[in-house]
Amino acid sequence: MKAGVRNKLTGTILEIKEGDIMSEVVIQTGESQITSVMTTDSLKEAGFKVGNKATALIKAINVVLIK
């Protein structure tokens, strides 16, 4: 799959919180975690499972950095 996104973080799915309409997927990427919220239909269609590899594509106009 090709996407016009420069910020790509690959990791392992740690946790899935599945709801009736929306679901939350947590990915471990190195020392950090990324959380994605999607419809439960999209979650099922993608076939994500805990332990799977996944890539977070991040496209945002604002990214806050701290030190």
CHARMM internal coordinates of N, CA and C (Angstrom, degrees):
IC EDIT
DIST 1 N 1 CA 1.4468
DIST 1 CA 1 C 1.5233
ANGL 1 N 1 CA 1 C 109.08
DIST 1 C 2 N 1.3189
ANGL 1 CA 1 C 2 N 117.94
DIHE 1 N 1 CA 1 C 2 N 130.84
DIST 2 N 2 CA 1.4519
ANGL 1 C 2 N 2 CA 122.54
DIHE 1 CA 1 C 2 N 2 CA 177.57
DIST 2 CA 2 C 1.5192
ANGL 2 N 2 CA 2 C 109.09
DIHE 1 C 2 N 2 CA 2 C -102.26
DIST 2 C 3 N 1.3332
ANGL 2 CA 2 C 3 N 115.29
DIHE 2 N 2 CA 2 C 3 N 142.56
DIST 3 N 3 CA 1.4596
ANGL 2 C 3 N 3 CA 120.95
DIHE 2 CA 2 C 3 N 3 CA 177.96
DIST 3 CA 3 C 1.5225
ANGL 3 N 3 CA 3 C 108.57
DIHE 2 C 3 N 3 CA 3 C -146.23
DIST 3 C 4 N 1.3256
ANGL 3 CA 3 C 4 N 116.09
DIHE 3 N 3 CA 3 C 4 N 144.10
DIST 4 N 4 CA 1.4573
ANGL 3 C 4 N 4 CA 121.40
DIHE 3 CA 3 C 4 N 4 CA 179.42
DIST 4 CA 4 C 1.5214
ANGL 4 N 4 CA 4 C 111.04
DIHE 3 C 4 N 4 CA 4 C -86.58
DIST 4 C 5 N 1.3180
ANGL 4 CA 4 C 5 N 116.32
DIHE 4 N 4 CA 4 C 5 N 57.38
DIST 5 N 5 CA 1.4597
ANGL 4 C 5 N 5 CA 121.68
DIHE 4 CA 4 C 5 N 5 CA -178.08
DIST 5 CA 5 C 1.5242
ANGL 5 N 5 CA 5 C 107.90
DIHE 4 C 5 N 5 CA 5 C -127.93
DIST 5 C 6 N 1.3162
ANGL 5 CA 5 C 6 N 117.25
DIHE 5 N 5 CA 5 C 6 N 130.39
DIST 6 N 6 CA 1.4620
ANGL 5 C 6 N 6 CA 120.41
DIHE 5 CA 5 C 6 N 6 CA -177.81
DIST 6 CA 6 C 1.5177
ANGL 6 N 6 CA 6 C 113.43
DIHE 5 C 6 N 6 CA 6 C -88.87
DIST 6 C 7 N 1.3132
ANGL 6 CA 6 C 7 N 117.77
DIHE 6 N 6 CA 6 C 7 N -26.05
DIST 7 N 7 CA 1.4661
ANGL 6 C 7 N 7 CA 121.48
DIHE 6 CA 6 C 7 N 7 CA -175.81
DIST 7 CA 7 C 1.5160
ANGL 7 N 7 CA 7 C 109.86
DIHE 6 C 7 N 7 CA 7 C -94.17
DIST 7 C 8 N 1.3169
ANGL 7 CA 7 C 8 N 115.66
DIHE 7 N 7 CA 7 C 8 N 102.87
DIST 8 N 8 CA 1.4623
ANGL 7 C 8 N 8 CA 122.39
DIHE 7 CA 7 C 8 N 8 CA -177.50
DIST 8 CA 8 C 1.5210
ANGL 8 N 8 CA 8 C 109.34
DIHE 7 C 8 N 8 CA 8 C -125.51
DIST 8 C 9 N 1.3300
ANGL 8 CA 8 C 9 N 116.25
DIHE 8 N 8 CA 8 C 9 N 123.86
DIST 9 N 9 CA 1.4629
ANGL 8 C 9 N 9 CA 121.46
DIHE 8 CA 8 C 9 N 9 CA 178.87
DIST 9 CA 9 C 1.5196
ANGL 9 N 9 CA 9 C 108.45
DIHE 8 C 9 N 9 CA 9 C -124.85
DIST 9 C 10 N 1.3336
ANGL 9 CA 9 C 10 N 116.18
DIHE 9 N 9 CA 9 C 10 N 119.37
DIST 10 N 10 CA 1.4615
ANGL 9 C 10 N 10 CA 121.02
DIHE 9 CA 9 C 10 N 10 CA -178.75
DIST 10 CA 10 C 1.5170
ANGL 10 N 10 CA 10 C 109.49
DIHE 9 C 10 N 10 CA 10 C -101.76
DIST 10 C 11 N 1.3171
ANGL 10 CA 10 C 11 N 114.82
DIHE 10 N 10 CA 10 C 11 N 140.64
DIST 11 N 11 CA 1.4513
ANGL 10 C 11 N 11 CA 119.83
DIHE 10 CA 10 C 11 N 11 CA 179.66
DIST 11 CA 11 C 1.5102
ANGL 11 N 11 CA 11 C 111.80
DIHE 10 C 11 N 11 CA 11 C -161.21
DIST 11 C 12 N 1.3188
ANGL 11 CA 11 C 12 N 115.22
DIHE 11 N 11 CA 11 C 12 N -163.80
DIST 12 N 12 CA 1.4589
ANGL 11 C 12 N 12 CA 122.65
DIHE 11 CA 11 C 12 N 12 CA -178.01
DIST 12 CA 12 C 1.5231
ANGL 12 N 12 CA 12 C 109.30
DIHE 11 C 12 N 12 CA 12 C -114.30
DIST 12 C 13 N 1.3346
ANGL 12 CA 12 C 13 N 116.38
DIHE 12 N 12 CA 12 C 13 N 136.06
DIST 13 N 13 CA 1.4570
ANGL 12 C 13 N 13 CA 120.61
DIHE 12 CA 12 C 13 N 13 CA 178.90
DIST 13 CA 13 C 1.5238
ANGL 13 N 13 CA 13 C 109.07
DIHE 12 C 13 N 13 CA 13 C -70.38
DIST 13 C 14 N 1.3432
ANGL 13 CA 13 C 14 N 115.28
DIHE 13 N 13 CA 13 C 14 N 120.77
DIST 14 N 14 CA 1.4629
ANGL 13 C 14 N 14 CA 122.01
DIHE 13 CA 13 C 14 N 14 CA -178.87
DIST 14 CA 14 C 1.5233
ANGL 14 N 14 CA 14 C 111.97
DIHE 13 C 14 N 14 CA 14 C -93.01
DIST 14 C 15 N 1.3279
ANGL 14 CA 14 C 15 N 116.19
DIHE 14 N 14 CA 14 C 15 N -38.22
DIST 15 N 15 CA 1.4544
ANGL 14 C 15 N 15 CA 120.04
DIHE 14 CA 14 C 15 N 15 CA -170.74
DIST 15 CA 15 C 1.5222
ANGL 15 N 15 CA 15 C 110.27
DIHE 14 C 15 N 15 CA 15 C -152.92
DIST 15 C 16 N 1.3203
ANGL 15 CA 15 C 16 N 115.77
DIHE 15 N 15 CA 15 C 16 N 143.91
DIST 16 N 16 CA 1.4620
ANGL 15 C 16 N 16 CA 122.07
DIHE 15 CA 15 C 16 N 16 CA 173.87
DIST 16 CA 16 C 1.5169
ANGL 16 N 16 CA 16 C 107.43
DIHE 15 C 16 N 16 CA 16 C -130.36
DIST 16 C 17 N 1.3408
ANGL 16 CA 16 C 17 N 115.98
DIHE 16 N 16 CA 16 C 17 N 123.19
DIST 17 N 17 CA 1.4600
ANGL 16 C 17 N 17 CA 121.93
DIHE 16 CA 16 C 17 N 17 CA 174.40
DIST 17 CA 17 C 1.5267
ANGL 17 N 17 CA 17 C 106.54
DIHE 16 C 17 N 17 CA 17 C -107.78
DIST 17 C 18 N 1.3198
ANGL 17 CA 17 C 18 N 115.55
DIHE 17 N 17 CA 17 C 18 N 104.33
DIST 18 N 18 CA 1.4557
ANGL 17 C 18 N 18 CA 121.11
DIHE 17 CA 17 C 18 N 18 CA -174.10
DIST 18 CA 18 C 1.5216
ANGL 18 N 18 CA 18 C 110.77
DIHE 17 C 18 N 18 CA 18 C -95.54
DIST 18 C 19 N 1.3248
ANGL 18 CA 18 C 19 N 116.69
DIHE 18 N 18 CA 18 C 19 N 126.20
DIST 19 N 19 CA 1.4553
ANGL 18 C 19 N 19 CA 122.63
DIHE 18 CA 18 C 19 N 19 CA 177.26
DIST 19 CA 19 C 1.5148
ANGL 19 N 19 CA 19 C 110.78
DIHE 18 C 19 N 19 CA 19 C -112.42
DIST 19 C 20 N 1.3147
ANGL 19 CA 19 C 20 N 116.34
DIHE 19 N 19 CA 19 C 20 N 179.58
DIST 20 N 20 CA 1.4586
ANGL 19 C 20 N 20 CA 120.64
DIHE 19 CA 19 C 20 N 20 CA 179.51
DIST 20 CA 20 C 1.5296
ANGL 20 N 20 CA 20 C 111.60
DIHE 19 C 20 N 20 CA 20 C -64.00
DIST 20 C 21 N 1.3414
ANGL 20 CA 20 C 21 N 116.17
DIHE 20 N 20 CA 20 C 21 N -42.67
DIST 21 N 21 CA 1.4618
ANGL 20 C 21 N 21 CA 120.42
DIHE 20 CA 20 C 21 N 21 CA -175.73
DIST 21 CA 21 C 1.5284
ANGL 21 N 21 CA 21 C 111.94
DIHE 20 C 21 N 21 CA 21 C -113.76
DIST 21 C 22 N 1.3312
ANGL 21 CA 21 C 22 N 117.35
DIHE 21 N 21 CA 21 C 22 N -43.88
DIST 22 N 22 CA 1.4585
ANGL 21 C 22 N 22 CA 122.34
DIHE 21 CA 21 C 22 N 22 CA -177.76
DIST 22 CA 22 C 1.5241
ANGL 22 N 22 CA 22 C 110.15
DIHE 21 C 22 N 22 CA 22 C -118.18
DIST 22 C 23 N 1.3338
ANGL 22 CA 22 C 23 N 115.89
DIHE 22 N 22 CA 22 C 23 N 151.95
DIST 23 N 23 CA 1.4638
ANGL 22 C 23 N 23 CA 122.20
DIHE 22 CA 22 C 23 N 23 CA 178.58
DIST 23 CA 23 C 1.5203
ANGL 23 N 23 CA 23 C 109.62
DIHE 22 C 23 N 23 CA 23 C -134.89
DIST 23 C 24 N 1.3313
ANGL 23 CA 23 C 24 N 115.65
DIHE 23 N 23 CA 23 C 24 N 157.04
DIST 24 N 24 CA 1.4523
ANGL 23 C 24 N 24 CA 122.86
DIHE 23 CA 23 C 24 N 24 CA -179.50
DIST 24 CA 24 C 1.5276
ANGL 24 N 24 CA 24 C 108.54
DIHE 23 C 24 N 24 CA 24 C -121.11
DIST 24 C 25 N 1.3361
ANGL 24 CA 24 C 25 N 116.06
DIHE 24 N 24 CA 24 C 25 N 132.95
DIST 25 N 25 CA 1.4634
ANGL 24 C 25 N 25 CA 121.97
DIHE 24 CA 24 C 25 N 25 CA 179.81
DIST 25 CA 25 C 1.5251
ANGL 25 N 25 CA 25 C 107.79
DIHE 24 C 25 N 25 CA 25 C -122.35
DIST 25 C 26 N 1.3327
ANGL 25 CA 25 C 26 N 116.80
DIHE 25 N 25 CA 25 C 26 N 127.65
DIST 26 N 26 CA 1.4620
ANGL 25 C 26 N 26 CA 122.17
DIHE 25 CA 25 C 26 N 26 CA -179.85
DIST 26 CA 26 C 1.5227
ANGL 26 N 26 CA 26 C 108.25
DIHE 25 C 26 N 26 CA 26 C -109.78
DIST 26 C 27 N 1.3517
ANGL 26 CA 26 C 27 N 115.70
DIHE 26 N 26 CA 26 C 27 N 127.70
DIST 27 N 27 CA 1.4644
ANGL 26 C 27 N 27 CA 122.27
DIHE 26 CA 26 C 27 N 27 CA -179.68
DIST 27 CA 27 C 1.5246
ANGL 27 N 27 CA 27 C 108.73
DIHE 26 C 27 N 27 CA 27 C -115.65
DIST 27 C 28 N 1.3303
ANGL 27 CA 27 C 28 N 117.03
DIHE 27 N 27 CA 27 C 28 N 134.67
DIST 28 N 28 CA 1.4638
ANGL 27 C 28 N 28 CA 122.29
DIHE 27 CA 27 C 28 N 28 CA 173.21
DIST 28 CA 28 C 1.5178
ANGL 28 N 28 CA 28 C 107.69
DIHE 27 C 28 N 28 CA 28 C -90.86
DIST 28 C 29 N 1.3422
ANGL 28 CA 28 C 29 N 116.45
DIHE 28 N 28 CA 28 C 29 N 119.25
DIST 29 N 29 CA 1.4637
ANGL 28 C 29 N 29 CA 121.71
DIHE 28 CA 28 C 29 N 29 CA 178.71
DIST 29 CA 29 C 1.5201
ANGL 29 N 29 CA 29 C 107.83
DIHE 28 C 29 N 29 CA 29 C -122.90
DIST 29 C 30 N 1.3029
ANGL 29 CA 29 C 30 N 117.27
DIHE 29 N 29 CA 29 C 30 N 97.69
DIST 30 N 30 CA 1.4602
ANGL 29 C 30 N 30 CA 120.36
DIHE 29 CA 29 C 30 N 30 CA -176.29
DIST 30 CA 30 C 1.5131
ANGL 30 N 30 CA 30 C 109.78
DIHE 29 C 30 N 30 CA 30 C 65.99
DIST 30 C 31 N 1.3355
ANGL 30 CA 30 C 31 N 116.84
DIHE 30 N 30 CA 30 C 31 N -125.06
DIST 31 N 31 CA 1.4671
ANGL 30 C 31 N 31 CA 121.48
DIHE 30 CA 30 C 31 N 31 CA 179.48
DIST 31 CA 31 C 1.5223
ANGL 31 N 31 CA 31 C 112.57
DIHE 30 C 31 N 31 CA 31 C -87.30
DIST 31 C 32 N 1.3099
ANGL 31 CA 31 C 32 N 118.00
DIHE 31 N 31 CA 31 C 32 N -6.77
DIST 32 N 32 CA 1.4665
ANGL 31 C 32 N 32 CA 122.10
DIHE 31 CA 31 C 32 N 32 CA -174.23
DIST 32 CA 32 C 1.5148
ANGL 32 N 32 CA 32 C 111.88
DIHE 31 C 32 N 32 CA 32 C -113.86
DIST 32 C 33 N 1.3258
ANGL 32 CA 32 C 33 N 114.09
DIHE 32 N 32 CA 32 C 33 N 163.84
DIST 33 N 33 CA 1.4565
ANGL 32 C 33 N 33 CA 121.19
DIHE 32 CA 32 C 33 N 33 CA 175.61
DIST 33 CA 33 C 1.5171
ANGL 33 N 33 CA 33 C 109.35
DIHE 32 C 33 N 33 CA 33 C -120.56
DIST 33 C 34 N 1.3270
ANGL 33 CA 33 C 34 N 115.56
DIHE 33 N 33 CA 33 C 34 N 144.51
DIST 34 N 34 CA 1.4595
ANGL 33 C 34 N 34 CA 123.08
DIHE 33 CA 33 C 34 N 34 CA 176.07
DIST 34 CA 34 C 1.5200
ANGL 34 N 34 CA 34 C 106.45
DIHE 33 C 34 N 34 CA 34 C -118.32
DIST 34 C 35 N 1.3330
ANGL 34 CA 34 C 35 N 116.90
DIHE 34 N 34 CA 34 C 35 N 135.09
DIST 35 N 35 CA 1.4566
ANGL 34 C 35 N 35 CA 121.40
DIHE 34 CA 34 C 35 N 35 CA 177.46
DIST 35 CA 35 C 1.5163
ANGL 35 N 35 CA 35 C 109.13
DIHE 34 C 35 N 35 CA 35 C -114.37
DIST 35 C 36 N 1.3142
ANGL 35 CA 35 C 36 N 116.08
DIHE 35 N 35 CA 35 C 36 N 131.21
DIST 36 N 36 CA 1.4584
ANGL 35 C 36 N 36 CA 122.34
DIHE 35 CA 35 C 36 N 36 CA 177.88
DIST 36 CA 36 C 1.5302
ANGL 36 N 36 CA 36 C 109.03
DIHE 35 C 36 N 36 CA 36 C -119.87
DIST 36 C 37 N 1.3201
ANGL 36 CA 36 C 37 N 116.08
DIHE 36 N 36 CA 36 C 37 N 139.31
DIST 37 N 37 CA 1.4600
ANGL 36 C 37 N 37 CA 121.80
DIHE 36 CA 36 C 37 N 37 CA 175.55
DIST 37 CA 37 C 1.5183
ANGL 37 N 37 CA 37 C 107.37
DIHE 36 C 37 N 37 CA 37 C -112.80
DIST 37 C 38 N 1.3258
ANGL 37 CA 37 C 38 N 115.76
DIHE 37 N 37 CA 37 C 38 N 131.65
DIST 38 N 38 CA 1.4660
ANGL 37 C 38 N 38 CA 121.24
DIHE 37 CA 37 C 38 N 38 CA -179.20
DIST 38 CA 38 C 1.5194
ANGL 38 N 38 CA 38 C 108.99
DIHE 37 C 38 N 38 CA 38 C -146.65
DIST 38 C 39 N 1.3124
ANGL 38 CA 38 C 39 N 116.00
DIHE 38 N 38 CA 38 C 39 N 167.50
DIST 39 N 39 CA 1.4554
ANGL 38 C 39 N 39 CA 118.16
DIHE 38 CA 38 C 39 N 39 CA 176.00
DIST 39 CA 39 C 1.5267
ANGL 39 N 39 CA 39 C 108.77
DIHE 38 C 39 N 39 CA 39 C -68.08
DIST 39 C 40 N 1.3131
ANGL 39 CA 39 C 40 N 115.72
DIHE 39 N 39 CA 39 C 40 N 150.63
DIST 40 N 40 CA 1.4642
ANGL 39 C 40 N 40 CA 120.24
DIHE 39 CA 39 C 40 N 40 CA 178.87
DIST 40 CA 40 C 1.5218
ANGL 40 N 40 CA 40 C 110.48
DIHE 39 C 40 N 40 CA 40 C -64.92
DIST 40 C 41 N 1.3360
ANGL 40 CA 40 C 41 N 117.20
DIHE 40 N 40 CA 40 C 41 N -33.19
DIST 41 N 41 CA 1.4642
ANGL 40 C 41 N 41 CA 120.22
DIHE 40 CA 40 C 41 N 41 CA 175.22
DIST 41 CA 41 C 1.5234
ANGL 41 N 41 CA 41 C 111.09
DIHE 40 C 41 N 41 CA 41 C -60.71
DIST 41 C 42 N 1.3504
ANGL 41 CA 41 C 42 N 117.39
DIHE 41 N 41 CA 41 C 42 N -42.75
DIST 42 N 42 CA 1.4684
ANGL 41 C 42 N 42 CA 121.20
DIHE 41 CA 41 C 42 N 42 CA 178.37
DIST 42 CA 42 C 1.5171
ANGL 42 N 42 CA 42 C 111.05
DIHE 41 C 42 N 42 CA 42 C -65.13
DIST 42 C 43 N 1.3333
ANGL 42 CA 42 C 43 N 116.73
DIHE 42 N 42 CA 42 C 43 N -39.42
DIST 43 N 43 CA 1.4611
ANGL 42 C 43 N 43 CA 121.32
DIHE 42 CA 42 C 43 N 43 CA 178.09
DIST 43 CA 43 C 1.5187
ANGL 43 N 43 CA 43 C 110.48
DIHE 42 C 43 N 43 CA 43 C -59.67
DIST 43 C 44 N 1.3160
ANGL 43 CA 43 C 44 N 116.13
DIHE 43 N 43 CA 43 C 44 N -47.20
DIST 44 N 44 CA 1.4691
ANGL 43 C 44 N 44 CA 120.42
DIHE 43 CA 43 C 44 N 44 CA -179.33
DIST 44 CA 44 C 1.5253
ANGL 44 N 44 CA 44 C 111.35
DIHE 43 C 44 N 44 CA 44 C -66.81
DIST 44 C 45 N 1.3335
ANGL 44 CA 44 C 45 N 116.66
DIHE 44 N 44 CA 44 C 45 N -39.81
DIST 45 N 45 CA 1.4685
ANGL 44 C 45 N 45 CA 120.99
DIHE 44 CA 44 C 45 N 45 CA 179.92
DIST 45 CA 45 C 1.5305
ANGL 45 N 45 CA 45 C 110.87
DIHE 44 C 45 N 45 CA 45 C -63.77
DIST 45 C 46 N 1.3403
ANGL 45 CA 45 C 46 N 116.82
DIHE 45 N 45 CA 45 C 46 N -39.36
DIST 46 N 46 CA 1.4670
ANGL 45 C 46 N 46 CA 120.96
DIHE 45 CA 45 C 46 N 46 CA 179.83
DIST 46 CA 46 C 1.5259
ANGL 46 N 46 CA 46 C 111.78
DIHE 45 C 46 N 46 CA 46 C -73.52
DIST 46 C 47 N 1.3309
ANGL 46 CA 46 C 47 N 116.83
DIHE 46 N 46 CA 46 C 47 N -25.25
DIST 47 N 47 CA 1.4651
ANGL 46 C 47 N 47 CA 120.14
DIHE 46 CA 46 C 47 N 47 CA 178.49
DIST 47 CA 47 C 1.5174
ANGL 47 N 47 CA 47 C 114.26
DIHE 46 C 47 N 47 CA 47 C 76.25
DIST 47 C 48 N 1.3492
ANGL 47 CA 47 C 48 N 117.24
DIHE 47 N 47 CA 47 C 48 N 24.37
DIST 48 N 48 CA 1.4627
ANGL 47 C 48 N 48 CA 120.39
DIHE 47 CA 47 C 48 N 48 CA 179.51
DIST 48 CA 48 C 1.5199
ANGL 48 N 48 CA 48 C 110.98
DIHE 47 C 48 N 48 CA 48 C -64.17
DIST 48 C 49 N 1.3374
ANGL 48 CA 48 C 49 N 115.41
DIHE 48 N 48 CA 48 C 49 N 138.28
DIST 49 N 49 CA 1.4656
ANGL 48 C 49 N 49 CA 123.29
DIHE 48 CA 48 C 49 N 49 CA 176.93
DIST 49 CA 49 C 1.5234
ANGL 49 N 49 CA 49 C 108.31
DIHE 48 C 49 N 49 CA 49 C -137.32
DIST 49 C 50 N 1.3271
ANGL 49 CA 49 C 50 N 117.00
DIHE 49 N 49 CA 49 C 50 N 151.56
DIST 50 N 50 CA 1.4632
ANGL 49 C 50 N 50 CA 121.34
DIHE 49 CA 49 C 50 N 50 CA 175.47
DIST 50 CA 50 C 1.5342
ANGL 50 N 50 CA 50 C 108.18
DIHE 49 C 50 N 50 CA 50 C -57.30
DIST 50 C 51 N 1.3320
ANGL 50 CA 50 C 51 N 115.96
DIHE 50 N 50 CA 50 C 51 N 134.03
DIST 51 N 51 CA 1.4654
ANGL 50 C 51 N 51 CA 121.87
DIHE 50 CA 50 C 51 N 51 CA -178.48
DIST 51 CA 51 C 1.5158
ANGL 51 N 51 CA 51 C 113.79
DIHE 50 C 51 N 51 CA 51 C 97.45
DIST 51 C 52 N 1.3509
ANGL 51 CA 51 C 52 N 117.69
DIHE 51 N 51 CA 51 C 52 N -17.11
DIST 52 N 52 CA 1.4615
ANGL 51 C 52 N 52 CA 121.32
DIHE 51 CA 51 C 52 N 52 CA 177.83
DIST 52 CA 52 C 1.5266
ANGL 52 N 52 CA 52 C 110.64
DIHE 51 C 52 N 52 CA 52 C -69.44
DIST 52 C 53 N 1.3208
ANGL 52 CA 52 C 53 N 116.66
DIHE 52 N 52 CA 52 C 53 N 151.43
DIST 53 N 53 CA 1.4593
ANGL 52 C 53 N 53 CA 121.70
DIHE 52 CA 52 C 53 N 53 CA 168.59
DIST 53 CA 53 C 1.5269
ANGL 53 N 53 CA 53 C 107.32
DIHE 52 C 53 N 53 CA 53 C -79.13
DIST 53 C 54 N 1.3284
ANGL 53 CA 53 C 54 N 116.06
DIHE 53 N 53 CA 53 C 54 N 143.53
DIST 54 N 54 CA 1.4640
ANGL 53 C 54 N 54 CA 121.56
DIHE 53 CA 53 C 54 N 54 CA 177.44
DIST 54 CA 54 C 1.5178
ANGL 54 N 54 CA 54 C 108.12
DIHE 53 C 54 N 54 CA 54 C -148.98
DIST 54 C 55 N 1.3190
ANGL 54 CA 54 C 55 N 115.76
DIHE 54 N 54 CA 54 C 55 N 154.27
DIST 55 N 55 CA 1.4577
ANGL 54 C 55 N 55 CA 121.44
DIHE 54 CA 54 C 55 N 55 CA 177.51
DIST 55 CA 55 C 1.5166
ANGL 55 N 55 CA 55 C 109.42
DIHE 54 C 55 N 55 CA 55 C -118.35
DIST 55 C 56 N 1.3261
ANGL 55 CA 55 C 56 N 115.82
DIHE 55 N 55 CA 55 C 56 N 127.60
DIST 56 N 56 CA 1.4600
ANGL 55 C 56 N 56 CA 122.25
DIHE 55 CA 55 C 56 N 56 CA 175.83
DIST 56 CA 56 C 1.5218
ANGL 56 N 56 CA 56 C 107.50
DIHE 55 C 56 N 56 CA 56 C -90.38
DIST 56 C 57 N 1.3172
ANGL 56 CA 56 C 57 N 116.46
DIHE 56 N 56 CA 56 C 57 N 122.77
DIST 57 N 57 CA 1.4594
ANGL 56 C 57 N 57 CA 122.44
DIHE 56 CA 56 C 57 N 57 CA 175.62
DIST 57 CA 57 C 1.5241
ANGL 57 N 57 CA 57 C 106.66
DIHE 56 C 57 N 57 CA 57 C -101.66
DIST 57 C 58 N 1.3331
ANGL 57 CA 57 C 58 N 117.01
DIHE 57 N 57 CA 57 C 58 N 118.65
DIST 58 N 58 CA 1.4604
ANGL 57 C 58 N 58 CA 120.70
DIHE 57 CA 57 C 58 N 58 CA -173.95
DIST 58 CA 58 C 1.5160
ANGL 58 N 58 CA 58 C 109.33
DIHE 57 C 58 N 58 CA 58 C -114.34
DIST 58 C 59 N 1.3285
ANGL 58 CA 58 C 59 N 114.57
DIHE 58 N 58 CA 58 C 59 N 118.59
DIST 59 N 59 CA 1.4605
ANGL 58 C 59 N 59 CA 120.64
DIHE 58 CA 58 C 59 N 59 CA 177.91
DIST 59 CA 59 C 1.5256
ANGL 59 N 59 CA 59 C 106.81
DIHE 58 C 59 N 59 CA 59 C -128.08
DIST 59 C 60 N 1.3168
ANGL 59 CA 59 C 60 N 115.66
DIHE 59 N 59 CA 59 C 60 N 107.16
DIST 60 N 60 CA 1.4567
ANGL 59 C 60 N 60 CA 120.87
DIHE 59 CA 59 C 60 N 60 CA -176.96
DIST 60 CA 60 C 1.5227
ANGL 60 N 60 CA 60 C 109.36
DIHE 59 C 60 N 60 CA 60 C -144.70
DIST 60 C 61 N 1.3203
ANGL 60 CA 60 C 61 N 116.66
DIHE 60 N 60 CA 60 C 61 N 148.87
DIST 61 N 61 CA 1.4590
ANGL 60 C 61 N 61 CA 118.92
DIHE 60 CA 60 C 61 N 61 CA 177.61
DIST 61 CA 61 C 1.5201
ANGL 61 N 61 CA 61 C 111.44
DIHE 60 C 61 N 61 CA 61 C -85.64
DIST 61 C 62 N 1.3293
ANGL 61 CA 61 C 62 N 117.64
DIHE 61 N 61 CA 61 C 62 N -18.33
DIST 62 N 62 CA 1.4542
ANGL 61 C 62 N 62 CA 121.21
DIHE 61 CA 61 C 62 N 62 CA 178.13
DIST 62 CA 62 C 1.5233
ANGL 62 N 62 CA 62 C 110.51
DIHE 61 C 62 N 62 CA 62 C -125.96
DIST 62 C 63 N 1.3184
ANGL 62 CA 62 C 63 N 116.29
DIHE 62 N 62 CA 62 C 63 N 123.99
DIST 63 N 63 CA 1.4529
ANGL 62 C 63 N 63 CA 122.38
DIHE 62 CA 62 C 63 N 63 CA 173.44
DIST 63 CA 63 C 1.5209
ANGL 63 N 63 CA 63 C 106.10
DIHE 62 C 63 N 63 CA 63 C -129.13
DIST 63 C 64 N 1.3196
ANGL 63 CA 63 C 64 N 117.25
DIHE 63 N 63 CA 63 C 64 N 121.78
DIST 64 N 64 CA 1.4661
ANGL 63 C 64 N 64 CA 121.59
DIHE 63 CA 63 C 64 N 64 CA -178.04
DIST 64 CA 64 C 1.5228
ANGL 64 N 64 CA 64 C 108.50
DIHE 63 C 64 N 64 CA 64 C -93.40
DIST 64 C 65 N 1.3111
ANGL 64 CA 64 C 65 N 116.63
DIHE 64 N 64 CA 64 C 65 N 127.16
DIST 65 N 65 CA 1.4612
ANGL 64 C 65 N 65 CA 122.62
DIHE 64 CA 64 C 65 N 65 CA 177.31
DIST 65 CA 65 C 1.5290
ANGL 65 N 65 CA 65 C 108.78
DIHE 64 C 65 N 65 CA 65 C -108.97
DIST 65 C 66 N 1.3393
ANGL 65 CA 65 C 66 N 115.92
DIHE 65 N 65 CA 65 C 66 N 140.95
DIST 66 N 66 CA 1.4628
ANGL 65 C 66 N 66 CA 120.52
DIHE 65 CA 65 C 66 N 66 CA 175.45
DIST 66 CA 66 C 1.5192
ANGL 66 N 66 CA 66 C 108.93
DIHE 65 C 66 N 66 CA 66 C -128.84
DIST 66 C 67 N 1.3184
ANGL 66 CA 66 C 67 N 115.89
DIHE 66 N 66 CA 66 C 67 N 161.20
DIST 67 N 67 CA 1.4627
ANGL 66 C 67 N 67 CA 120.22
DIHE 66 CA 66 C 67 N 67 CA -179.89
DIST 67 CA 67 C 1.5059
ANGL 67 N 67 CA 67 C 109.27
DIHE 66 C 67 N 67 CA 67 C -125.89
END
COOR INIT
IC SEED 1 N 1 CA 1 C
IC BUILD
